[in-house]
Amino acid sequence: MKWRDARLPQLILKRFTSKTPLVNLTHYDNLTALPNRTWFNEILNKTLNHASRHKKIMAVLLIDLDRFRYVNDAFSHAIGDLVLIEMAKRFKTTLRAGDVIARMDGDEFIILLNDITHAKFASFVAEKIVQCASLPFIVENHRIALTASIGISVYPTDGNSLEDLQRNAALAMHRAKQAGSGVFHYFTKAMNFEAHEHIQLEMALKKAINNHEFILHYQPKLNLRDGSIEGVEALIRWENPEMGLITPSRFIPLAEETGLIMPIGEWVLREACQTNQAWQTEGYEPISIAVNLSAKQFQHPNIAELVKTILSESGMDPKYLELEITETAVMEDVEAAITKLNDIKKMGVQISIDDFGTGYTSISYLKKFPINGLKIDQSFIKDIPENANNTAITSAIIALAHTLGMKVVAEGVETAGQLQYLTDNKCDIVQGYYLSRPLPEQKIVLQLVRKKTTKEAHHGAE
C-alpha cells in the first residue's frame, strides 16, 4: 500500500485506532485525548523509516510551559488540568492535517512536522505556538497567563533516530528556557558539547563537596561615615585540581539546578561563622560577616533552624551575621517568607534584601519584612553618575531605605566618581573593586583591626 507523504502519520494513527479499545487506552493521554509518549514514539519511528527511503525532511518540536507548576500551586491541580486541556486544543490548531502532537508528560508536549520543504518551516509553527500559548486563559473565573519554550530538531541534519531527535530537541528547549520565557530555539551541534561539559562539571561538583575543594574569599564593606571596615561579604570559590580556580558564575547556577546548592550553601554559612568567630578569638575587633542565601536555601522549611544550629556550633554572636536574600526569593511566597524572616530576626541576625531594584517587591511588602537593609544591585551603580535613569533609581532607593529606617549598601563600586556620588547622597556602606577585590583569608586579616590590650589602653589614657 502506498502512503501519500503528508498523510503518513495520520494514517498510522488511524491504523492504531481501528484496533481494540485496550490499544486506544494504552496509546492515548487520558487527560487531553492526545497521543501519549508511547504512541508518538511508534509514529515517529515509522515516519523516520519512510523519510529515510524518500529523502524527506521532518522536524520535532518539544514544548514546555514556563512556570506551569505555579498554576497548580496558586490555584489547584484541577485548574491546571483544565489549562492543559485547553492548551492542547490551541496547539492542534497550529498544525497541518499530516502533523502529530502528543502529550509527553506533565506540561510537556511534542510535535512531529512531517514532510516539510525546509527546516525554516518549523519556526513558522513555533511562532504560532508561542503566540497562542501566551493568550490568557479564563478558567473558572481565574485569568491565567502562560508562555511556552520550544526546542526544535530537524531530520536528518540533527539526527536520524528517535533518541537523537528527541534528545537534541530537549537540549534546544533548555537553551530556549535560558534565553527567557516564550522563546524557541533550534538545536546546534555546539549544544552537544555544552551538554557533555555540563555533565562533566556536575560530576566534578559532586566530588568537590566530598573532597573539600571550596574556599571563601572576603570582600570588605566600607562605612562611608568614618571610613572603617563595616564588615565583609563571604564569597565562595572552587579550587578544582584539574580546572583551577572556578568562579561562582560558572558553578552556582549548576548547583541550584541540581540541588547541590543545599550542602554547598550550608558549608558557606558554617565556614563563614566559624572563621569570623576565630578572628574575634584571635583578638580582632568584631565585624559582621555577610552570607548570601540562595532562593532554594531560603525556601527550605528548616532554614531558620539551620541558622540557629550553625550559630550555636560556631559560638559567634548572632548580631555579627548578616544574611543577604534576593527579592525574588522573598516574593516567591510572601507569607511564608515573613514567618521565616521573623524567626531568623528573633535570633539577632541582621537581614538584607540583595540585588534590590531588580525584582518586584512592593513598598507595602517591604514594610512587612523584618529587614535591616537594602543592597542596591550593581547594575544601577555601573553607570552612575553619567546615566540619569540609574542615578535617579539609586537616589530613590537610598531615600526609601532611610525613610524606612534601613541602611543602604551599594555593591559594584568601581570608580572614584561612583564613590563620590554615593558619598554625597548619604549611602551608608559600599563595596566593589575600586575599594578591594574579594581576598583570601590570609590577606583580609591584614585589613582587620586588632583590639587594644589592657596595657595599651591604659598607656593611651596617660
Backbone hydrogen bonds, N-H to C=O, Kabsch-Sander energy under -0.5 kcal/mol:
donor,donor_aa,acceptor,acceptor_aa,energy
5,D,3,W,-0.5
7,R,4,R,-1.7
8,L,4,R,-0.6
8,L,5,D,-1.5
11,L,7,R,-2.3
12,I,8,L,-2.1
13,L,9,P,-2.2
14,K,10,Q,-2.3
15,R,11,L,-1.9
16,F,12,I,-1.9
17,T,13,L,-2.7
18,S,14,K,-1.1
19,K,16,F,-2.1
23,V,20,T,-0.6
24,N,20,T,-1.6
25,L,21,P,-2.4
26,T,22,L,-1.8
27,H,23,V,-0.9
27,H,24,N,-0.8
28,Y,24,N,-1.2
29,D,34,L,-3.5
30,N,28,Y,-0.5
33,A,29,D,-1.9
36,N,27,H,-2.2
40,F,36,N,-2.7
41,N,37,R,-2.5
42,E,38,T,-1.7
43,I,39,W,-2.6
44,L,40,F,-3.1
45,N,41,N,-2.3
46,K,42,E,-2.0
47,T,43,I,-2.6
48,L,44,L,-2.5
49,N,45,N,-1.8
50,H,46,K,-1.7
51,A,47,T,-2.8
52,S,48,L,-2.5
53,R,49,N,-1.8
54,H,50,H,-2.1
55,K,51,A,-0.7
56,K,51,A,-2.0
57,I,116,I,-0.5
58,M,155,Y,-1.4
59,A,113,L,-1.8
60,V,153,S,-3.0
61,L,111,I,-2.4
62,L,60,V,-0.5
62,L,151,G,-2.7
63,I,61,L,-0.6
63,I,109,F,-3.3
64,D,149,S,-2.6
65,L,107,D,-1.5
66,D,147,T,-2.4
68,F,65,L,-1.1
70,Y,67,R,-1.1
71,V,68,F,-1.9
72,N,68,F,-1.1
73,D,69,R,-2.3
74,A,70,Y,-2.8
75,F,71,V,-2.3
76,S,71,V,-0.7
80,G,76,S,-2.2
81,D,77,H,-2.3
82,L,78,A,-1.7
83,V,79,I,-2.1
84,L,80,G,-2.1
85,I,81,D,-2.2
86,E,82,L,-2.2
87,M,83,V,-2.8
88,A,84,L,-2.4
89,K,85,I,-1.6
90,R,86,E,-2.1
91,F,87,M,-2.6
92,K,88,A,-1.9
93,T,89,K,-1.1
93,T,90,R,-0.6
94,T,90,R,-0.5
94,T,91,F,-1.5
95,L,92,K,-1.4
99,D,96,R,-1.2
100,V,112,L,-1.9
102,A,110,I,-2.8
103,R,35,P,-2.1
104,M,102,A,-0.6
104,M,108,E,-2.0
105,D,108,E,-1.2
108,E,105,D,-2.6
109,F,63,I,-2.3
110,I,102,A,-2.6
111,I,61,L,-2.4
112,L,100,V,-3.0
113,L,59,A,-3.0
113,L,111,I,-0.6
114,N,112,L,-0.8
116,I,57,I,-2.5
121,F,118,H,-1.7
122,A,119,A,-1.4
123,S,120,K,-1.2
124,F,120,K,-0.9
124,F,121,F,-0.6
125,V,121,F,-1.5
126,A,122,A,-2.5
127,E,123,S,-2.3
128,K,124,F,-1.6
129,I,125,V,-2.3
130,V,126,A,-2.7
131,Q,127,E,-2.2
132,C,128,K,-2.7
133,A,129,I,-2.4
134,S,130,V,-1.3
135,L,131,Q,-0.6
135,L,132,C,-0.6
137,F,144,I,-3.4
139,V,137,F,-0.6
139,V,142,H,-2.7
140,E,138,I,-0.5
142,H,139,V,-1.8
144,I,137,F,-2.8
144,I,142,H,-0.7
146,L,133,A,-0.6
149,S,64,D,-2.9
150,I,183,V,-2.2
151,G,62,L,-2.4
152,I,185,H,-2.4
153,S,60,V,-2.3
155,Y,58,M,-2.7
158,D,154,V,-3.3
159,G,156,P,-1.0
165,L,161,S,-2.4
166,Q,162,L,-2.3
167,R,163,E,-2.5
168,N,164,D,-2.6
169,A,165,L,-1.9
170,A,166,Q,-2.0
171,L,167,R,-2.1
172,A,168,N,-2.1
173,M,169,A,-2.2
174,H,170,A,-2.3
175,R,171,L,-1.7
176,A,172,A,-2.1
177,K,173,M,-2.2
178,Q,174,H,-1.9
179,A,175,R,-1.5
180,G,176,A,-0.7
180,G,177,K,-0.8
185,H,150,I,-2.3
187,F,152,I,-2.5
191,M,188,T,-1.5
192,N,188,T,-0.6
192,N,189,K,-0.9
193,F,189,K,-1.1
194,E,190,A,-2.4
195,A,191,M,-2.7
196,H,192,N,-2.2
197,E,193,F,-2.6
198,H,194,E,-2.5
199,I,195,A,-2.1
200,Q,196,H,-2.4
201,L,197,E,-2.6
202,E,198,H,-2.2
203,M,199,I,-2.3
204,A,200,Q,-2.3
205,L,201,L,-2.4
206,K,202,E,-2.0
207,K,203,M,-1.7
208,A,204,A,-2.1
209,I,205,L,-1.3
210,N,206,K,-1.2
211,N,207,K,-2.5
212,H,208,A,-0.6
212,H,209,I,-0.6
213,E,208,A,-2.0
215,I,237,R,-2.5
217,H,235,L,-3.0
218,Y,439,L,-3.1
219,Q,233,E,-2.1
221,K,231,G,-2.7
222,L,220,P,-0.5
222,L,430,V,-2.8
223,N,228,S,-3.2
224,L,222,L,-0.6
224,L,428,D,-2.5
227,G,223,N,-2.2
230,E,221,K,-2.5
230,E,228,S,-0.9
231,G,221,K,-1.1
232,V,288,S,-1.9
233,E,219,Q,-2.1
234,A,232,V,-0.5
234,A,290,A,-3.0
235,L,217,H,-3.2
235,L,233,E,-0.5
237,R,215,I,-2.5
238,W,246,I,-1.7
239,E,213,E,-2.6
239,E,237,R,-0.5
240,N,238,W,-1.0
240,N,244,G,-2.5
244,G,240,N,-2.1
246,I,238,W,-3.3
250,R,247,T,-1.5
251,F,247,T,-1.1
252,I,248,P,-3.0
255,A,251,F,-2.4
256,E,252,I,-2.5
257,E,253,P,-2.2
258,T,254,L,-2.2
259,G,255,A,-1.0
260,L,255,A,-0.7
261,I,255,A,-1.9
262,M,259,G,-1.5
264,I,260,L,-1.9
265,G,261,I,-3.0
266,E,262,M,-2.1
267,W,263,P,-1.9
268,V,264,I,-2.3
269,L,265,G,-2.2
270,R,266,E,-2.4
271,E,267,W,-3.0
272,A,268,V,-2.5
273,C,269,L,-2.0
274,Q,270,R,-2.5
275,T,271,E,-2.4
276,N,272,A,-2.4
277,Q,273,C,-2.2
278,A,274,Q,-2.0
279,W,275,T,-2.1
280,Q,276,N,-1.8
281,T,277,Q,-2.2
282,E,278,A,-2.0
283,G,280,Q,-1.3
284,Y,279,W,-2.2
285,E,449,V,-3.8
288,S,230,E,-1.2
289,I,320,Y,-2.7
290,A,232,V,-3.0
291,V,322,E,-2.7
293,L,324,E,-2.7
294,S,292,N,-0.5
298,F,294,S,-2.6
299,Q,295,A,-2.2
300,H,296,K,-0.7
300,H,297,Q,-1.1
303,I,300,H,-1.6
306,L,302,N,-2.1
307,V,303,I,-2.3
308,K,304,A,-2.2
309,T,305,E,-2.4
310,I,306,L,-2.5
311,L,307,V,-2.3
312,S,308,K,-2.1
313,E,309,T,-2.5
314,S,310,I,-2.4
315,G,311,L,-1.9
316,M,311,L,-0.6
320,Y,317,D,-2.3
321,L,318,P,-2.0
322,E,289,I,-2.5
323,L,350,Q,-2.7
324,E,291,V,-2.7
324,E,322,E,-0.5
325,I,323,L,-0.6
325,I,352,S,-2.5
326,T,293,L,-0.5
327,E,354,D,-1.0
330,V,326,T,-1.6
331,M,327,E,-1.9
332,E,328,T,-0.6
332,E,329,A,-0.6
337,A,333,D,-2.6
338,I,334,V,-2.5
339,T,335,E,-1.8
340,K,336,A,-2.3
341,L,337,A,-2.9
342,N,338,I,-2.3
343,D,339,T,-2.1
344,I,340,K,-2.3
345,K,341,L,-2.9
346,K,342,N,-2.1
347,M,343,D,-0.5
347,M,344,I,-1.1
348,G,345,K,-1.7
349,V,344,I,-1.1
350,Q,321,L,-2.6
352,S,323,L,-2.6
353,I,373,G,-2.2
354,D,325,I,-2.2
354,D,352,S,-0.7
356,F,353,I,-0.5
356,F,375,K,-2.7
358,T,355,D,-1.6
366,L,362,S,-2.4
367,K,363,I,-1.8
368,K,364,S,-0.6
368,K,365,Y,-0.8
369,F,365,Y,-1.6
371,I,369,F,-2.0
372,N,351,I,-3.3
373,G,351,I,-1.3
374,L,407,K,-2.1
375,K,353,I,-2.6
376,I,374,L,-0.6
376,I,409,V,-2.6
377,D,356,F,-1.8
380,F,377,D,-1.7
381,I,377,D,-0.8
382,K,378,Q,-1.9
384,I,381,I,-1.4
387,N,383,D,-3.1
388,A,386,E,-0.7
391,T,387,N,-2.3
392,A,388,A,-2.3
393,I,389,N,-2.4
394,T,390,N,-2.6
395,S,391,T,-2.3
396,A,392,A,-2.2
397,I,393,I,-2.4
398,I,394,T,-2.2
399,A,395,S,-2.4
400,L,396,A,-2.7
401,A,397,I,-2.7
402,H,398,I,-2.2
403,T,399,A,-2.2
404,L,400,L,-1.8
405,G,402,H,-1.2
406,M,401,A,-3.3
407,K,372,N,-2.3
409,V,374,L,-2.6
410,A,429,I,-2.4
411,E,376,I,-1.3
411,E,409,V,-0.5
413,V,431,Q,-2.2
414,E,412,G,-0.5
419,L,415,T,-1.9
420,Q,416,A,-2.5
421,Y,417,G,-2.3
422,L,418,Q,-2.4
423,T,419,L,-2.1
424,D,420,Q,-2.7
425,N,421,Y,-1.7
426,K,423,T,-1.5
427,C,422,L,-2.7
428,D,408,V,-0.6
429,I,408,V,-2.3
430,V,222,L,-2.1
431,Q,410,A,-2.0
434,Y,413,V,-2.4
435,L,413,V,-0.5
435,L,432,G,-1.2
436,S,432,G,-2.8
439,L,218,Y,-2.6
441,E,216,L,-0.5
443,K,440,P,-1.5
444,I,440,P,-2.2
445,V,441,E,-2.0
446,L,443,K,-0.7
447,Q,444,I,-1.6
448,L,445,V,-0.8
450,R,448,L,-0.5
451,K,283,G,-3.5
457,A,453,T,-2.7
458,H,454,T,-2.1
459,H,455,K,-2.3
460,G,456,E,-2.4
461,A,457,A,-1.4
462,E,458,H,-1.3
